[in-house]
Amino acid sequence: MAADLGSRGLSDLEARGHEIGLHFHEDAHLGPDPERLPPDVWCRTMAEEIELIHRADVGGSIRYWSGGNLYPGVLQAAACAGVGVYSDWKDPHSQSPHELVVGVNPWRPGPILRTCPALPSTTRTARSSTSQMG
């Protein structure tokens, strides 16, 4: 873990203007059958993970998260934990994003990299994004 190792990777990224978020793998963080747990357990676990990010010397607020798309209470749990920007909604039955959000990416250039000529691209009929970056 970055905080235990004294790694400055996350804080260096934040210093360059990147937003740091939480990527949540519920089975790794909550154990087997996480969908059976109440939202307050999810909230507490997400808040603990956010605290670990702050222990890695990230000073800004953590507002952005991904993961937990099979859990019916994920929005409630995330609101409780203080995150409100959900990056990767997927249909729980198909595990696929809706065609209207395929290719939507909140990435933005930081102060060092001001342009990116080959952002990931897709078409409305594509099933997944394809990157043109080498």
Number of C-alpha atoms within 10 A of each C-alpha: 10 15 16 9 8 11 13 14 14 19 20 13 14 17 15 13 14 16 19 21 19 18 15 17 13 20 12 9 14 16 11 11 9 17 19 9 14 13 19 15 13 25 22 15 18 25 20 14 17 24 13 16 23 18 15 20 18 23 13 13 14 21 18 18 20 16 17 25 20 16 18 13 17 19 18 15 23 25 13 17 21 17 21 15 15 18 16 18 16 16 12 13 7 8 11 14 16 14 15 10 13 19 20 14 12 8 9 13 12 15 11 8 9 8 11 10 7 10 14 14 16 17 13 12 9 12 14 15 13 13 12 11 10 4
